[in-house]
Amino acid sequence: MQAGNAIYETIADLPAALPVFPLSGALLLPRTQLPLNIFEQRYIDMVDAALAGNRLIGMVQPLPERLAGDPDTPDLASVGCVGRLTSFQETGDGRYLITLQGITRFALGNERKSYSRFREVECDFAAFANDLRCGEGEDGVDRNGLLKTLRSYLDANNLEADWQSVSEAETEVLVNALCMMCPYGPQEKQALLEARDLRTRAETLIAITEMDLAKSQNDGGSTLQ
């Protein structure tokens, strides 16, 4: 797959270790884009290092607060997604506005000791090699079921969608975009990230949304947001 000016044909094209950005509730998936506002000095250092190197950063969620340990260096989820830094802007007030393009998921290995402020972990991409194949698994997705659930969610929340754009979107793009835009919490986002393949991710999103709709109908409010 291509991300920015780089092409990643196999997992051999990816590094053995990555700097990681722990961010609760953030979801990056292959071939999607995630805009980020970087203001903490350690993550500004991380972006500087990425720009000077291979431009790759691993997005990963910290574990829930009750399990995360030290708030400054919380324990991390076991799976993240590597993104290539494809857009960069300085704001003039010390912040960076960047965009990451998702490449593939990875399993987190040992954390490397470093003198830098940001964290770096060893990565295992072996289980996610198919992420590099554009459109992998699209044929197995119940697109009609996904769209039906999306319509039910929008109707229940008095929201509108550009249905022409939705209908024209490739299935992989549609599934991953909906997962990234969904208003659910960190645990649900992690479940979507860890879904085995595109079909399972779509099924997981449908199940989460149906549970949310059922809960809303029963007590007038969602518990997943």
TORLO-893403 format. One record per residue (C-alpha): residue number from 1; x, y, z. Coordinates in steps of 0.5 Angstrom, whole numbers, always signed. Each point is the difference from the previous one (the first is absolute). Example, Ala and Ser with C-alpha at 12.3 -4.5 7.8 and 13.67 -1.06 7.14 Angstrom:
2
<pt pos="1" px="+25" py="-9" pz="+16"/>
<pt pos="2" px="+2" py="+7" pz="-2"/>
//
This chain:
225
<pt pos="1" px="+0" py="+0" pz="+0"/>
<pt pos="2" px="+2" py="+7" pz="-1"/>
<pt pos="3" px="+0" py="+5" pz="+6"/>
<pt pos="4" px="+2" py="+7" pz="-2"/>
<pt pos="5" px="+7" py="-1" pz="-4"/>
<pt pos="6" px="+1" py="-6" pz="+2"/>
<pt pos="7" px="-2" py="-7" pz="-2"/>
<pt pos="8" px="+0" py="-6" pz="+5"/>
<pt pos="9" px="-1" py="-7" pz="-4"/>
<pt pos="10" px="+1" py="-5" pz="+6"/>
<pt pos="11" px="+1" py="+1" pz="+7"/>
<pt pos="12" px="+8" py="-1" pz="-1"/>
<pt pos="13" px="-1" py="+8" pz="-2"/>
<pt pos="14" px="-2" py="+2" pz="+7"/>
<pt pos="15" px="+5" py="+1" pz="+6"/>
<pt pos="16" px="+1" py="-5" pz="+6"/>
<pt pos="17" px="-2" py="+6" pz="+5"/>
<pt pos="18" px="-4" py="+6" pz="+0"/>
<pt pos="19" px="-1" py="+6" pz="+4"/>
<pt pos="20" px="-7" py="+0" pz="+3"/>
<pt pos="21" px="-5" py="+5" pz="+1"/>
<pt pos="22" px="-5" py="-3" pz="+6"/>
<pt pos="23" px="-7" py="+4" pz="-1"/>
<pt pos="24" px="-6" py="-3" pz="+3"/>
<pt pos="25" px="-6" py="+0" pz="-5"/>
<pt pos="26" px="+4" py="+1" pz="-6"/>
<pt pos="27" px="+0" py="-5" pz="-6"/>
<pt pos="28" px="+4" py="+0" pz="-6"/>
<pt pos="29" px="-1" py="-6" pz="-5"/>
<pt pos="30" px="+3" py="-2" pz="-7"/>
<pt pos="31" px="-1" py="+5" pz="-5"/>
<pt pos="32" px="-3" py="+5" pz="+4"/>
<pt pos="33" px="+2" py="+7" pz="+2"/>
<pt pos="34" px="+0" py="+3" pz="+7"/>
<pt pos="35" px="+2" py="+7" pz="+2"/>
<pt pos="36" px="+3" py="+2" pz="+6"/>
<pt pos="37" px="+2" py="+6" pz="+4"/>
<pt pos="38" px="+6" py="-1" pz="+4"/>
<pt pos="39" px="+2" py="+4" pz="+6"/>
<pt pos="40" px="+4" py="-4" pz="+5"/>
<pt pos="41" px="+7" py="+1" pz="-1"/>
<pt pos="42" px="+2" py="-7" pz="+1"/>
<pt pos="43" px="-5" py="-1" pz="-6"/>
<pt pos="44" px="+3" py="+6" pz="-4"/>
<pt pos="45" px="+7" py="-4" pz="+1"/>
<pt pos="46" px="-3" py="-6" pz="-3"/>
<pt pos="47" px="-3" py="+3" pz="-6"/>
<pt pos="48" px="+7" py="+4" pz="-1"/>
<pt pos="49" px="+3" py="-7" pz="+0"/>
<pt pos="50" px="-5" py="-3" pz="-5"/>
<pt pos="51" px="+1" py="+6" pz="-5"/>
<pt pos="52" px="+8" py="-2" pz="+1"/>
<pt pos="53" px="-1" py="-7" pz="-1"/>
<pt pos="54" px="-5" py="-5" pz="-3"/>
<pt pos="55" px="-6" py="+5" pz="+1"/>
<pt pos="56" px="-4" py="-6" pz="+4"/>
<pt pos="57" px="-3" py="+0" pz="+6"/>
<pt pos="58" px="-4" py="-5" pz="+4"/>
<pt pos="59" px="-7" py="+2" pz="+3"/>
<pt pos="60" px="-2" py="-4" pz="+6"/>
<pt pos="61" px="-5" py="+1" pz="+5"/>
<pt pos="62" px="+2" py="+0" pz="+8"/>
<pt pos="63" px="-4" py="-6" pz="+4"/>
<pt pos="64" px="-6" py="+3" pz="+4"/>
<pt pos="65" px="+2" py="+4" pz="+5"/>
<pt pos="66" px="-1" py="-5" pz="+6"/>
<pt pos="67" px="+5" py="-5" pz="-4"/>
<pt pos="68" px="+4" py="+5" pz="-3"/>
<pt pos="69" px="+5" py="+1" pz="+6"/>
<pt pos="70" px="+5" py="+6" pz="+0"/>
<pt pos="71" px="-4" py="+6" pz="-4"/>
<pt pos="72" px="+6" py="+3" pz="-3"/>
<pt pos="73" px="+2" py="-7" pz="-3"/>
<pt pos="74" px="-6" py="-4" pz="+0"/>
<pt pos="75" px="-1" py="-7" pz="-2"/>
<pt pos="76" px="-2" py="-1" pz="-7"/>
<pt pos="77" px="-5" py="-4" pz="-4"/>
<pt pos="78" px="+3" py="-6" pz="-4"/>
<pt pos="79" px="-1" py="+2" pz="-7"/>
<pt pos="80" px="+1" py="+7" pz="-3"/>
<pt pos="81" px="+0" py="+3" pz="-7"/>
<pt pos="82" px="+6" py="+3" pz="-3"/>
<pt pos="83" px="-1" py="+6" pz="-4"/>
<pt pos="84" px="+5" py="+4" pz="-5"/>
<pt pos="85" px="+0" py="+8" pz="+1"/>
<pt pos="86" px="-3" py="+3" pz="-6"/>
<pt pos="87" px="-1" py="+7" pz="+2"/>
<pt pos="88" px="+3" py="+4" pz="+4"/>
<pt pos="89" px="-1" py="+8" pz="+2"/>
<pt pos="90" px="+3" py="+4" pz="+6"/>
<pt pos="91" px="-5" py="+5" pz="+3"/>
<pt pos="92" px="+4" py="+5" pz="+3"/>
<pt pos="93" px="-2" py="-1" pz="+7"/>
<pt pos="94" px="+5" py="-6" pz="+1"/>
<pt pos="95" px="-5" py="-6" pz="-2"/>
<pt pos="96" px="+0" py="-4" pz="-7"/>
<pt pos="97" px="-6" py="-2" pz="-4"/>
<pt pos="98" px="+1" py="-7" pz="-3"/>
<pt pos="99" px="-3" py="-5" pz="-4"/>
<pt pos="100" px="+1" py="-7" pz="+0"/>
<pt pos="101" px="-2" py="-5" pz="-5"/>
<pt pos="102" px="-1" py="-7" pz="+3"/>
<pt pos="103" px="+4" py="-6" pz="-3"/>
<pt pos="104" px="+0" py="-6" pz="+4"/>
<pt pos="105" px="-2" py="-3" pz="+7"/>
<pt pos="106" px="+5" py="-3" pz="+4"/>
<pt pos="107" px="+1" py="-3" pz="+7"/>
<pt pos="108" px="+4" py="+3" pz="+5"/>
<pt pos="109" px="+6" py="-3" pz="+3"/>
<pt pos="110" px="+5" py="+2" pz="+5"/>
<pt pos="111" px="+1" py="+7" pz="+1"/>
<pt pos="112" px="+7" py="+3" pz="-1"/>
<pt pos="113" px="+4" py="+4" pz="+5"/>
<pt pos="114" px="+1" py="+7" pz="-3"/>
<pt pos="115" px="+3" py="+6" pz="+2"/>
<pt pos="116" px="-5" py="+4" pz="-4"/>
<pt pos="117" px="-6" py="+2" pz="+3"/>
<pt pos="118" px="-5" py="-4" pz="-4"/>
<pt pos="119" px="-1" py="-7" pz="+0"/>
<pt pos="120" px="+2" py="-5" pz="-5"/>
<pt pos="121" px="-2" py="-8" pz="-1"/>
<pt pos="122" px="+2" py="-6" pz="-4"/>
<pt pos="123" px="-5" py="-2" pz="-5"/>
<pt pos="124" px="-3" py="-6" pz="-3"/>
<pt pos="125" px="-4" py="+1" pz="-6"/>
<pt pos="126" px="+0" py="-8" pz="-2"/>
<pt pos="127" px="-7" py="+0" pz="+2"/>
<pt pos="128" px="-3" py="+6" pz="-4"/>
<pt pos="129" px="+4" py="-1" pz="-7"/>
<pt pos="130" px="-7" py="+0" pz="-4"/>
<pt pos="131" px="-1" py="+7" pz="+3"/>
<pt pos="132" px="+5" py="+2" pz="-6"/>
<pt pos="133" px="-4" py="-3" pz="-5"/>
<pt pos="134" px="-5" py="+6" pz="-3"/>
<pt pos="135" px="-8" py="-3" pz="+1"/>
<pt pos="136" px="+2" py="-6" pz="+3"/>
<pt pos="137" px="-6" py="-4" pz="+3"/>
<pt pos="138" px="-5" py="+5" pz="-3"/>
<pt pos="139" px="-4" py="-6" pz="-4"/>
<pt pos="140" px="-2" py="-3" pz="+7"/>
<pt pos="141" px="-3" py="+7" pz="+3"/>
<pt pos="142" px="-7" py="+0" pz="+1"/>
<pt pos="143" px="-1" py="+7" pz="-3"/>
<pt pos="144" px="-7" py="+0" pz="+0"/>
<pt pos="145" px="-1" py="-2" pz="+7"/>
<pt pos="146" px="+6" py="+6" pz="+2"/>
<pt pos="147" px="-4" py="+5" pz="-4"/>
<pt pos="148" px="-7" py="-2" pz="+3"/>
<pt pos="149" px="+3" py="+1" pz="+7"/>
<pt pos="150" px="+3" py="+6" pz="-2"/>
<pt pos="151" px="-6" py="+3" pz="-2"/>
<pt pos="152" px="-4" py="-2" pz="+7"/>
<pt pos="153" px="+6" py="+3" pz="+4"/>
<pt pos="154" px="-1" py="+7" pz="-4"/>
<pt pos="155" px="-8" py="-1" pz="+0"/>
<pt pos="156" px="+1" py="-1" pz="+8"/>
<pt pos="157" px="+4" py="+6" pz="+1"/>
<pt pos="158" px="-3" py="+5" pz="-5"/>
<pt pos="159" px="+6" py="+0" pz="-5"/>
<pt pos="160" px="+1" py="+0" pz="-7"/>
<pt pos="161" px="+5" py="-3" pz="-5"/>
<pt pos="162" px="+2" py="+2" pz="-7"/>
<pt pos="163" px="-3" py="-7" pz="-2"/>
<pt pos="164" px="+3" py="+1" pz="-7"/>
<pt pos="165" px="+7" py="+0" pz="+2"/>
<pt pos="166" px="-1" py="-6" pz="+5"/>
<pt pos="167" px="-3" py="-4" pz="-6"/>
<pt pos="168" px="+6" py="+2" pz="-4"/>
<pt pos="169" px="+6" py="-2" pz="+5"/>
<pt pos="170" px="+4" py="-6" pz="-1"/>
<pt pos="171" px="-2" py="-5" pz="+6"/>
<pt pos="172" px="+6" py="+0" pz="+3"/>
<pt pos="173" px="+0" py="+8" pz="+0"/>
<pt pos="174" px="-7" py="+0" pz="+3"/>
<pt pos="175" px="+1" py="-5" pz="+6"/>
<pt pos="176" px="+7" py="+3" pz="+2"/>
<pt pos="177" px="-3" py="+7" pz="+0"/>
<pt pos="178" px="-6" py="-2" pz="+4"/>
<pt pos="179" px="+4" py="-3" pz="+5"/>
<pt pos="180" px="+4" py="+6" pz="+1"/>
<pt pos="181" px="-6" py="+5" pz="+0"/>
<pt pos="182" px="-4" py="-4" pz="+5"/>
<pt pos="183" px="-1" py="+3" pz="+6"/>
<pt pos="184" px="+1" py="-6" pz="+5"/>
<pt pos="185" px="+5" py="-1" pz="+5"/>
<pt pos="186" px="+8" py="-2" pz="+1"/>
<pt pos="187" px="-2" py="-7" pz="+1"/>
<pt pos="188" px="-5" py="-1" pz="-6"/>
<pt pos="189" px="+5" py="+4" pz="-5"/>
<pt pos="190" px="+5" py="-5" pz="+3"/>
<pt pos="191" px="-4" py="-6" pz="-2"/>
<pt pos="192" px="-1" py="+3" pz="-7"/>
<pt pos="193" px="+7" py="+1" pz="-1"/>
<pt pos="194" px="+2" py="-7" pz="+2"/>
<pt pos="195" px="-6" py="-3" pz="-4"/>
<pt pos="196" px="+4" py="-6" pz="-4"/>
<pt pos="197" px="-2" py="+2" pz="-7"/>
<pt pos="198" px="-5" py="+5" pz="-4"/>
<pt pos="199" px="-6" py="-4" pz="+1"/>
<pt pos="200" px="+1" py="-1" pz="+7"/>
<pt pos="201" px="+1" py="+8" pz="+1"/>
<pt pos="202" px="-6" py="+1" pz="-3"/>
<pt pos="203" px="-4" py="-5" pz="+4"/>
<pt pos="204" px="+3" py="+3" pz="+6"/>
<pt pos="205" px="-2" py="+7" pz="-2"/>
<pt pos="206" px="-7" py="-3" pz="-1"/>
<pt pos="207" px="-1" py="-4" pz="+6"/>
<pt pos="208" px="+3" py="+6" pz="+5"/>
<pt pos="209" px="-5" py="+5" pz="-4"/>
<pt pos="210" px="-6" py="-5" pz="+1"/>
<pt pos="211" px="+1" py="+0" pz="+7"/>
<pt pos="212" px="+1" py="+7" pz="+1"/>
<pt pos="213" px="-7" py="+1" pz="-4"/>
<pt pos="214" px="-3" py="-5" pz="+5"/>
<pt pos="215" px="+3" py="+3" pz="+6"/>
<pt pos="216" px="-3" py="+7" pz="-2"/>
<pt pos="217" px="-7" py="-3" pz="-2"/>
<pt pos="218" px="+0" py="-3" pz="+7"/>
<pt pos="219" px="+2" py="+6" pz="+5"/>
<pt pos="220" px="+1" py="+6" pz="-5"/>
<pt pos="221" px="+7" py="+0" pz="+0"/>
<pt pos="222" px="+6" py="-3" pz="-3"/>
<pt pos="223" px="+6" py="-3" pz="+5"/>
<pt pos="224" px="+5" py="-1" pz="-5"/>
<pt pos="225" px="+2" py="+7" pz="-2"/>
//
